[in-house]
């Protein structure tokens, strides 16, 4: 029971991160938020598991750096940019298609990944839903359309992260691997921060409202949740643990409605249902062969 509880708590926290980011992005740029979040998160991971050495072979170093580029640097810059433009629930529902997109990429990049008839049908179903969510009622003027497109781009980027993550030596300690990926990702974020214009630290950032959310994103979502997720996988396995990911869009939608008072049009509700259906059907019928998950 405690392993299931750990998985549920982790997914609930990750679902809330979209709302938390939306609040902080009122005063910070996407690059600034990503930087502060991962500085805090990396410090926490150093405290939890100090590095004994930093020796890897060239192959693992290469894939760890590539994974950091896609999974930390690109993904979180895109996700925060998307969240600043559109509703958190739409970002959550589009990003939750990562396992499906990963399956498509794996089909073309890995010879052992094949499509089943059910997967093809559910791909069409899910991406029809994505199209409705992205285009339904959105306009360039409102920023929703661009935000939704960025969310889809983020899902594609993170899917590449999943592909490259699988190529790292599985014998490396998961927490050590996460810390090293975060380190390289943080270096990339710092470089971007230094070469792009930024406003400096706004005074409002020190308020409980904003600083509390930054600490929540860095300490809870980016470090403690990694431990909880790994703990759950250890107890009940990756397949059962990954099922809790499908709760994320629902949790984000409910919390977003309560905290940000956001509402959803009927076409977008239909689109969200199609996406969730497209994810759940192959999973419960055993057709989802990727068995991949998102770690934030």
N, C-alpha and C positions, 0 to 999 in steps of 0.2 A: 504493500500500500504506500509506503513512504517513497518508493521510486516513482510511482505514478503521480504522487503529490508533487515531487520535485519537478517532473516534466510539466505538469499543469502550471505550477508557479512560474517556471521559466518562460513558457509560451505567453502567459498572461503579462509578464513584465515586458517581454519583447513586443507584444501587441500595443502596449501603452507607450513605447518609445516613439512611435509616430506622432502621438499627441504631444508628448513632452518636447520633441524636436520642433514641432509647429509653434509651441509657445516661445522657445528660446530664439527661433529664427525671426522673431519680431524685432530683435535688437542685434543679432549676429548674422554674418553672412554664412552660407553653407560651408565655406572653407574654414572660417573661424570656429564654427561649432564642431566640425570634424576634428580639427586640431586639438581643441581643449578637451574634447571627449576622449580622444585616444592617448593624450598625455596622461590624463588621470587613470585611464584603464591600464595603460602599460605599467605605470608605477605600482598599481595594485597587483598586477601579475608578477612583477619583480619581487614584491613583498611575499606573495603567496608561494612562489617557487623561484628563488634566486638562481641565476644561471651557474652551473658548475663548470661548464666549458662552452665554447661556441664553435666546435669543430664538426663540420659536415663534409660529405664528399661533394664534388662539383655538381653532380646531377641533382642532389637534394637541394643544394644552395640555389641552383637555377630555378627549380620548381617552387621553392619557398618564396623567392623574390617575385616570380611571375604571379604566384597566388596572392601575394601582398598587393601587387599592382592592381589586379582585378577585384579581389575580395575586400580590400581595405581602402586603398587610395581611390580608385575609380568609383566603386560601388557607393561608398558613403558620401562622396561629393555629389554624385548624381541623385542619391536618395534624398539628401538634405535639400538639394535644389528643387527636386520634385515636390517634396513636402511643403516647401515655402510657397508653392504656386497653386497646389490643388488640395483637396480634402484628404486627411490622413487615411480614412477608410478606403479610398480609391487606391492610394499607394499600397496599402496593406494587401488588398485583394489582387492587384496586378502582380505585386512582388511574390505573392504566395504561389504563383504559377512556375516558380523556379524549378521544381522537380520535373515538370512537363517539358520546359525548355531545355533542361539538362538532358533529358532523354533524347530529344531531337538532335542536340549537338553530339551526344555520345554515339548516336546512330551513324553519324558521318565521320566522327573522329576515332571511334573505337570499333573494330570489326566485330567484337563480341556482343555489341548492343544492337538488337534487332527490334523492329516494330511488330506488334500484333494487330489484328483487325480492330480489337477493342480500343487499343491505344490511338489508332488513326482516327476513329470515330470521336473519341473523347478529346483529341487534339483540336479537331474542328469545332466541337462543342465549346471548349474552353476559350479558344481564340475568337470565336464568334462573340462570346461574352466580353472578352477584352475589347473588341472593336466597339461594342455598344457602350461600355464604360468610358472608353477614351473619347468617343465622338458624340455620345448622347448628350445634347444640351450644352456642350462645351464650345467656347469661342476663344479665338486668339486674344481678344480684348480682356477677357476675364482671367486668362492665364491658365485656366483649367486644362485646356487642350494640350498646351506645352508641358504642363506638369504631369499629365497622364502619360504622354509620350515618353517623358523622361523616366517615369516609373517603369515602363516596359523596357526601355533601354537598360535601366538598372538591373532588371531581372535577367536580361540577356548577359550582361556583364558578370553577374554573380554566378550564372550557370557556367561560364568559362572558368571561374574560380573553382567550382565543384570539380570540373574535369581535371584541372591541373593539380588540385589537392589530392586526388586519388593516385597521382603519380609520385607522390612523396613517399619515402620509405615508411610503411605502416608500423614498423618497430620503434619509431621515434615516439617518445612520450607525448600524448595529445596536448597536455598543458604546455609542455616545452615548445611543441610545434606552434601552438597558438601564440605564445609569447614572441617567438621569433618572427612569425608572420606579422604580428602587430608592430614589432620593432621596424621592420623594413617598410611597412605601410606608413608608419609615423614619420620616418625619414622623408618619404616622398611627399607627404602632406606638408611637412615643414618647408621643403623646397618650394612647393607651390605657394605657400603662405608668404615666403620671402620675396617671390618675384611678381606677386600680384598686389594691387592696391588693397589696403584694409584700413579700417577706421580706428583701430586701437580699442582698448577696453572701455566700453560704455559704462557710465556710473551705475546704471540700472542693473548691470550684471551682478553686482554685489548684493542685490536684494534677495530675499528668501525665494521669491517666485522664480527668478531666473537661475540663480546659483544653485538652488535646490534641484532644479531640473538638469543642470549640467552635471552635478555630482551624481544624480540618479543615473544618467546615461553612461557616465564614466565608470563609477564604482559598481553599481548594481548590474546594469545591462551588459557592460563590456568586460566584466571580470568575474563577478560572483555567479552570474548566470551560466558562464562557461563551465564552472565547477559543478553546478547543479545539473546541467545537461549531461555532462560526462558521468556524473553519479547515477543518473537515471538510466543511461545506456548500459552502464555496468550491471545494473540490477535486472532490467527487463528487456534489454537488447535494443538495437537501433530501429528495428521495424516498428515495434510497439511504441517506442518513444516518439518516433516521427509522426505517428498518427495525431498527436496533440497539436502539430503545426496547423492542421486544418481548422482549428478553433480560432486562429489568429485573426482572420478577417471579421468574424462575428464579434470577437472581443473588442477589436479596434472600433468597429462601427457603433457598438453600444456605448463605449467610453467616450468616443468622439461626440456622439449625440448628447450625452449628459454634460460633458465638460465644455465643449466648444459650441454646443447647440446647433450642430450641423444636421441638415435633413437631406434625404435622397429621393430623386425622382423615380417614377415607376420604371422607365426604361433602364435606368442604372441598377435598380433592384433586380430586374430580370437578368441583366448582364452579370451581376454578381452571383446570382443563382446558377447561371450557366457555367461560370468559371468554377465555382465550388463543386458542382456536379461533375464537371470534366476532370477534376482532381480526385474526387472520392471514388467514382465508379471503377477506374482501373486499379486503384489501390485495394479496394475491398474484393475485387474479383481476381486479385493476384496478378494483374497484367503490368503493374508498375515495377519494372525490373531495375530501375535505377537505384532505388532505396537511398536516395541522397537527401540531405537535410541542410537548412540554413542555420549558420551560427553567427549572431550579431555581436 
